[in-house]
């Protein structure tokens, strides 16, 4: 079966788009199977904390910084934490 040039180009473009999306997901460290919950933490000083920074406890990665916003005199940091990690309320 002979494919026209337009079909070949279409398949190539779709394949490149899929590879691009998978690559971005891989490089950002996004895991689609992990269930997470969100927390908002207020800080007065974040000392170099950035969006996308990992959150570790005893050397294990448990979450990631999603966003940061200025909230009055403090900085509100939204983080996502793995569901299997239970943090105390205090």
C-alpha positions in Angstrom: 0.0 0.0 0.0 1.5 3.3 -1.1 1.1 6.3 1.2 1.0 9.9 -0.1 3.5 12.4 1.0 0.8 14.3 3.0 0.0 11.2 5.0 3.6 10.6 5.7 4.1 14.2 6.9 1.0 14.0 9.0 2.2 10.8 10.8 5.6 12.3 11.3 4.1 15.5 12.9 1.8 13.6 15.2 4.7 11.3 16.2 6.9 14.4 16.9 4.1 16.0 19.0 3.6 12.8 21.1 7.4 12.6 21.7 7.5 16.2 22.7 4.7 15.9 25.2 6.1 12.7 26.7 9.6 14.4 26.9 8.2 17.5 28.7 6.3 15.3 31.2 9.4 13.2 31.8 11.7 16.2 32.3 9.3 18.1 34.6 9.2 15.0 36.8 5.4 14.7 36.5 4.2 11.2 37.5 0.7 10.6 36.2 0.1 7.6 38.4 1.0 9.1 41.8 -1.9 10.6 43.8 -1.0 13.8 45.6 -2.7 16.3 47.8 -2.1 20.1 48.0 -0.9 22.2 50.9 -0.5 25.9 51.2 2.3 27.0 53.6 3.0 30.5 54.6 6.7 31.6 54.9 8.3 34.9 55.8 11.6 34.0 54.1 12.0 31.3 51.5 15.8 31.5 51.0 16.1 30.5 47.3 13.0 28.2 47.2 11.7 28.0 43.6 8.7 26.6 41.7 9.5 23.0 40.8 11.8 22.5 43.8 11.5 19.0 45.4 10.4 18.5 48.9 12.4 15.9 50.8 12.1 14.3 54.2 15.1 12.2 55.5 16.5 12.3 51.9 13.3 10.9 50.3 11.4 12.9 47.7 7.8 13.4 49.0 6.6 16.3 46.9 7.2 19.3 44.8 6.6 23.1 45.0 3.8 24.0 42.6 3.5 27.8 42.9 4.4 30.8 45.1 2.4 34.0 45.6 2.8 37.0 47.8 0.2 37.1 50.6 0.5 40.3 52.7 3.8 40.1 54.7 4.2 36.4 54.0 4.8 34.2 50.9 2.2 31.5 50.2 3.8 28.4 48.9 1.5 25.8 47.3 3.0 22.3 47.4 1.9 18.9 46.4 2.6 15.9 48.7 2.3 12.2 48.0 -0.9 10.7 49.5 1.0 8.0 51.3 2.9 10.6 53.4 0.9 11.7 56.4 2.1 15.0 57.9 1.0 16.1 61.4 -1.5 19.0 61.5 0.6 21.1 63.8 
